[in-house]
Amino acid sequence: MAKSPADPAAVHAANLDRAKPLLAKLRADGIGHFIDGKTVPSVSGATFETHSPIDNALLATVARGSAADIDAAAKAAEKAFKPWRDLAPETRKALLHRVADAIEDHADDIAVLECIDTGQAWRFMAKAALRAAENFRFFADRAPEARDGRNMPAGEHWNMSTRVPIGPVGVITPWNTPFMLSTWKIAPALAAGCTVVHKPAEWSPVTADLLVRLAKQAGIPDGVFNTVHGFGEDAGKSLTEHRAIKAIAFVGESSTGSAIMAQGAPTLKRVHFELGGKNPVIVFDDADLERALDAVVFMIYSLNGERCTSSSRLLVQDTIAEKFNVKLAARVRALKVGHPLDPATEIGPLIHARHLAKVVSYFDIARQDGATIAVGGKPHDGPGGGHYVQPTLVTGASATMRVAQEEVFGPFLTVIPFKDEADAIAIANGVEYGLTGYVWTADMGRGLRVSDALEAGMIWVNSENVRHLPTPFGGMKASGIGRDGGDYSFEFYMETKNISLARGTHKIQRLGV
């Protein structure tokens, strides 16, 4: 009897079959930089290897960029800037829609490559390319209005503001869901009229190379979108220091953001940072506990817990904590860890051996601090023998413990009980980060009060993270500087100027008469 196309085993087999020719081509061709419309090796000839977190198999040999490669890419972006800036906005819009079309045409390949390159589960990556295409379409449609400003008449003058693209920009992106996050930054930059030099994370170079080549196929002019691979200490540092690059958009760790700010200071670079998080999800005893439970599990254990917006601290009211923790532990035990191309898999391998070691180190830290590992707390023997870890639940924690303060960035949830509204707010705000917060309560007045008091850039009430592209995305404190989304992205990638037109009637002082 033939298997249904929706049968998990059949989907898994189809994904493996799709991967074979893609991986063979990767290993044969390797990954070069993409500068001024061409794939090129490093000036120095240096390379590095990228391996799959599933089984540590070699995926590709990758060009390792240095200052010379960044210089070539920055000069290409600088040369292409004025023609791209001056292109009719409707033409830019059409080209960016063609990039979105190309992404959608290759969505299945992108999903498979993303799973193999990062370890993310196919159930989440299957739609990642479509979200990336949506990013391009959203900003493409706004390209014609990117320069729009305000009309501000005064008594004797008519003031009009407008925006102009800032120039060539650097985009440095992370290894967690790298394809979608790259488009989140690159699409608005291109729509604004900027040219781009992209430095992807060295742990996930595969789909970044595919993205820039799809843009070329879609008709993006040479030099408008360039990619240089490499490490932060050479390629990344050179990009942040280059005089031709007018702004840096970075997603990654808070400590790296500090270094980038220092590196860009001599050239007065504008910066936009989306950094770390230790986000609270606050569950009051009047909440819809079943929906809250669904959201708590999803927001920390999806995407392997490797997401900046994960709710890695559960603050649960002490009157329901014991009951809620029992249900939570049962759900965590039932999570399926497995091969990322298997559609039944909920948690795949972590991105890299070094990151696995970091996550595992927090098991001992939790015990040393006096917390209880209620579920998990060990590496997992997964298919391929890669960087798997058990989904972990820590209970009996206090707000000052390291597992309640530091970003683990894995499938690792710390539970902290609280007494009342004031206690919940104090615990939630008592960390260096301030990216997101999640509040579960049936009392909308309390939901508003807590949302207003939380030191975070984004709050969801009675919801998990549901992204709406026009809204501002970004954090406070050590979680970042600036906002993405809608017009907020254009504010970063463009300069605002004011033009004041005199009516010809105001009095001008006469000196030296």
N, C-alpha and C positions, 0 to 999 in steps of 0.2 A: 504494500500500500504506500503510495507516494506521501511524503511529508508535506504538511502545510508550510507555505512560505514563512508563516509567523512562528513556526516551531523553533525554539531556541537552538536546538542542535543544528538545524539546517542553516539558521542565520549565522551561527558561529562558524560553520564549515564554509559558508559563502564569504564571510569576512576573511578567513584564512586564505582562501583561494584568491581573493582580490589583492591581498597583501603580497603574495609571492612575486608577481612581476614588478610591483612597485619597489620592493626591497632589493630585487636583483638589479634594477636600474640604479637605485641609490648607491649600492656597493660598487657598481661598475663606474658610474660617473663621478661620484663624490659630490661635494657641495662647495661651490666657489662663491666669492663675493659677486654682487650684481651692481655694477657701477657704470653709469652713463649708457644704459641699455644693453650691456654685455656682461656675460659671466666671465670672471677673470680670477686667476689665482692671486695669492698674496704677493706683494712686491718682493718680500723676503723668501718666498717659497715655503714658509712655515705652515704646518697643518696640525690639526688635533683630531682625535677620534670621538665619535658619539656612539653610545651603546644603548640598547633597549633595556629598560628596567625590568622587563619580563624575564629575560634569561641572560642578560649581559652580552647578548650577541652584538657584533659590530653592525651598525647601521650604515655609517658612511665615514669617509675621511673628509674633514671640513677645513677650508682655508682659514688660517688664523691671522686675523687682521692686526695691524699695528698703526702707528702714526702715519706712515706713508699711505696706507690704504684708506684711512679716514680722510686724509688730505685730498686724495684723488676723488673720493665720493663727495666731500664738501665742495670742492671746486666744480664738480659736475652739477651739483644742486644749485650752486651760486650762478653758474652760467645759464641754467635752465629757468631760474626764478622769474625774471622779468617777462619772458614769453608766456610762461604759465600764468603768472599774475594777470597779464593783460589779455589773456584768452577770454572770449565772451563767456560769461557765467553759464549761459545755457549750454555752451559746448562742453564746459567742465562737467556740468550736470550729466550730459549724455555719456561722456566717457566714464564717469564713476558708476553709472548704471550698467555700463558694459562690463566693468570690473565685477559688479554684483552678479551679473549673468554668468560670468566665467566661474565665479566661486560656486554658484548653484550647480553649474554643469559638472563640477568636480567634487561635489559635496561628499559623495561616498568615499572617494580616495582620500580626501582631507580627513574624514572621520577615522578611517583605518590608520592612516599615518600618525594622526594625533594620539591614538590609543597606543600604538607601538612605541612612539617616541617618548611619551610622558607617563604611560601606565594608567591613564584615565579610562574609566569604564565606557564601553561603547554606548550604553543606554543614555549617557549624558553627551558624549561627543557626536552621536548621530545627528543631533540638531545644531551642533556648534557652528558648522559652516553656514547654515541657514541664518543663524543669528549674526554671523559676520557679514553675510550679504545684506541683511537688514540694516546693519550699521552703515554700509556704503550707500544704500538707497535713501536712508533717512537723511544723511548729510548731503547727498547729491541733490535731493529735492530742495535743500536749503541753500545751496550754493548761490542761486540768483539773488538771495536776500542777505547774503553774508555781510555786505558793505552797508546795509541799512543802518541809519542812526536815528537821531531825534531832531525835531524842529522846535527851537526854543526862542521865540521872538522876544525882544526887549524893547524899551522905549524908542531908542534911536538906531538900533541894529537888529538885523535878522540873523540869528545863530543857527547853524546847521551842523550836526555832528555826522561823521562818517567813519568807516573803518577801512583800513588797508592791511593786507597780509604782512606779517612781520618780517618774512624772509625765509631762508633755508632753516629748517629746524631739525633737531635730533630727537629721535624716539627710541627709548631704551625699554624693552619689554621683558616680562618675567617668563618663567617656565611653566607656570600653572595655566592651563587653557590658553596656550600662547597664541594660537591662530585668531581666536575671537578677540582676545585682549589687544592684539596688535591692530586689528581693524578699528577698534574703539578709539585708538589714538590717531592712526594714519588717515582714516577716512575724513575726519573733520579738518585735519591739516591740509589735505589736498583740496577739499571743498572750499576752504578759506582762500586758496590761492598760494599756499606755501609749497615749497619743495621739501623733500624728506630724505634724511639719512637714518636708516633703521639699524640699530644694533640689537639683535635678538639675544636672549639668554643662551649661553654656550651649552646648557643641558638640553635645549630643545630647538635645534636649528632647522629641523626638517621642513616643517610647514611654513616657516618664514621664507625659505627659499622658494617654495611653491607659490606663495602669495605674490612675491615681487615679479615672478615670471608670468603669472596669470595677468597681472596688471599690464605688463609689456604686451602680451597677446591681445589685451582688450584695447590697446591703442594709447596708453599713457606715454607721453613723449619721453625720449631718452633724457636722463638726468633728473627727471622730476621725482622719481622714487628709486632710491638706491639702498642696498643692504650690504653691510659689512659684518661678518661674523668674527667672533673672538671673545676675549676675556675682558672683564671690567677693568683690570689693572693696566691694560694697554689700549685696546680698541675703545673701551668705554671712556677711559680717562682722556684719551686724545679727542674724542668727540665732544666731551663737555668743555674742553679747553680751546677748541678751534674757534678762531675769530670769525669765520664766515657763518658759523652756526649761531643764530640769534636767540634760540630758546631750546630748552630741554624738557621733554615730557618723559617722566620716569615712573615705572611701577616696580616696586620691590621692597627690600628691607629698609627700615628706618635709618640704620647706620650707614647704608649706602647712599641714601638720600642726603644725609649730612655731608658726606664726602663730595658728592656731586655739587652741592651748593658751594662748598669751598673751592672746588676746581673751576666753577663757572664765575666766581666772584671777580677775578681780574678783568674779564671781558663783559661784566655786568649782564650776564645772561638771565633772561627770564626763566623761571623754573615752575614746573607743575609736578607735584609728587603725590602719588597714591601709594601709601606705605603700609606698615603692619597694622594689626588689630588684635585686640583681646576682647571680642565683642560679647556683651551680656544679652541673654534672653531671660526676661523677667516674667515669671509665671505666678500670678496672684491666685488666691484660693477660689475666686469667683469666676475664673476663666473657663472656657470650654476646653476641658482637659484633654479630650481626645484629639481635637484639632491642634492644641498646643503641643501634645506629644508628637504628632506627625511632623510639625514644623521643627521641633527641637532635634529630632533624629535626622531629618533631611538637611538642616542647615549646618550640621557638623560632620556627618558621615558621607554626604554626597561629595563628589569630586575629590575623594580620598582625604577630605578635610584640608586639602591644599588650596584654600581660597581665603582671600583677605577679609571677606564679609562673613565668614563662618561664625556661628554663635558658639564659641568655645567655652564660655562660662554660662552654666545654667543657674540662675538665681531663682529658687523656688520657695514659696512661703512655707514656713515651718509647720503650719497646720495641715498641709497636704504633702509635705516632703516625702514621708515614708511611703505613702501609697503611690505617689508619682514615681519614685525611684524604683519601686518593684516593677511597675509596668515598663519603665524605661530600660531597665536591665534586661528584661525579657526580649525587648525589641533589638537591643544591641547584640545579644547572643545570637539572634536569628539572622543577622546581616550576613550576606553571602560574599566571601572574599574569593576572588578567582581570576581567571585570565581576562584581560580587559576586552578582548574581542567577543567574549561570550555575553550575549544579551541578558543572561540571568545574573551576571556579576554586578554587585553593588559597590564593591571596593576592590580596586586593582592594586598593583604594586606602586610603591612610592617612587618618585622621580629618579633617585640616585642613591647609591650606597652611603654617601656622606649625609644625605638628608635622613635616610633610614636610621643611621647611627644617632643623629640628633633626637629624633622622635623616641627611639628606644631609651635614650638616656633619661628621659623624663619618667620612666617607670620607677627607677631607683630614687629619683628626686622626690616623687610622690610618697614613696614609702618612708624615706628619710624625714620628710616633713611631718609624717604622722597621718597622712591620708590613707584611704583604703582603695585598692584597685578592685572594684566590684566585678568588672568584666574585662577580659583581655589582659594586656600587660606583657605580651610576649611577641617576638617575631612570629610570622606565620609561614608554614611550609607550603607555598603556593605553586601552581604549575609553572614549570620552567626554572624554578628555584631562584626567582628574582627577589626584588626588594619589598617583600610582603610583610605586613604587620597586622596583628589582630586589632579590630576596632576596640577601643579602650574606654571604659567608664570609671571615673574616679569620684568617690563619695567621701563624706567625712572631712571635707576640706574647709579651710578658713580663708578669708579674703586676702590674708597676707602671705600665704604660701606661694612658692615659686610657680606651682602649676596653676595658680589663680592669677598670676601677674605676668608671666612670660608667654610669648607666642610660640606654641609648639608646632603649629601648621601641619597637623596630621589628623587622623581619625581619633581624636583624643578629647574627651569632654570632662570638665571638672564641675561638680555640683556643689553649690554653696547655699545653705538655707538662710533665709532672712525673716525678720519679725514683722515689719510693717513697711509702709511706703517710704518713710524717711530712711530706714535701714537699707532698703533695696537701692535707693538712689545713691547713698553713700558708698555702698559696695561697688555698684556699677561704675561710678566715677573714680574709684580709687585705684586706677591704673594709669600708666603713662599714655595709653592709646585713646583714640576717640573716633573710630571710623563709623561703626553702626551700633544700633541697639534695637531690641525687639521686645515688645511689651504685650502681655496677654492678660486681659481683664475684661469683665462685662461692664465695668463702670467707665463710661467714656470721659467723665470728668477726671477721673484718676488717670486714664490713658493720656489725656492732654497735659495734665500736671507733670506726670513723669516724663513725657516726651520733651516738655519744655525744660525740665531740670537736667536731663541727661547731657553730658558733654560728648556729643557725637554729631557727626555731620549728617547722618541719615538715620531715621527711626521708622520702623514699621510697627503698627499697632494691630494686633490680631492677624498677623500675616508673617510668612517667611519673606525672604528677599525677592521681590517681584520688580524687575527693572522696567522703568518707563523712560524711554530715551530723551524726551525733552527736559526731564527733571535733573537737578544738580546732583552729581555723584562725587563724593570726596569726604575727607575727614578733618578732624581737629587734632590739636596736640601733636603727638608723635606719629599720627596716622596720615599726615599729609598737608599739602598746601595747594589751594586752588580747587576748582570743580570742573568735571566733565559733564557733557550732556547738552543737547540743544544749543541755545545761544551762549551758554557758559563756555563751551569749547571754543567758539569763535572769539570770545573775549580774550582767551589765552593766545590763540594763534594770530591775532590781529592787533594792530595799534589803532587807537581811537584819536581822531583829530577833529578839531572844531574850526569851522569857517564862519567868520563874522562879516556880514555884508552891511555896510553903512547906508542909511537912507539918504545921506548927504545933507542932513539938516542939523546935526549936533555941533556944538561949539567946540572948536579946537583952540587951545591956548596958543597965543603968539608970543614967541620969545625972540629977543634980539632985534625988535622992530625999532 
